[in-house]
């Protein structure tokens, strides 16, 4: 559990930096309240990483493992689920999200997941 929380924190940080880099000081409207996109990125990144890690663990436990492809299956599930959550959560919170913004959010979700996984596996 502790490891998943550390990775979620890394993902949240990467997401916040990436969203800030792409959108600048923009705010994100959630039910009439304005929040810094950096704060939203931190929260969405951390929550999505934690959820994805737990869901992937559950899914992989039900798939007959072929040791040759086990890591590939994990990567594919992490990337796909991260992209999906990074679009779904902001869209549910703010249905004004355009298709272009949704694609950018999905790309940032994928990059944040890949970077946090690499940092976690390689340095921690």
ABEGO torsion letter per residue (X at the ends): XAAAAAAAAAAAAAAAAAAAAAAEABBBBBGGBBBBAAAAAAAAAAAAAAAAAAAAAAAAAABBBBAAAAAAAAAAAAAAAAAAAAAAAAAAABAABBAAAAAAAAAAAAAAAAAAAAAAAAAX
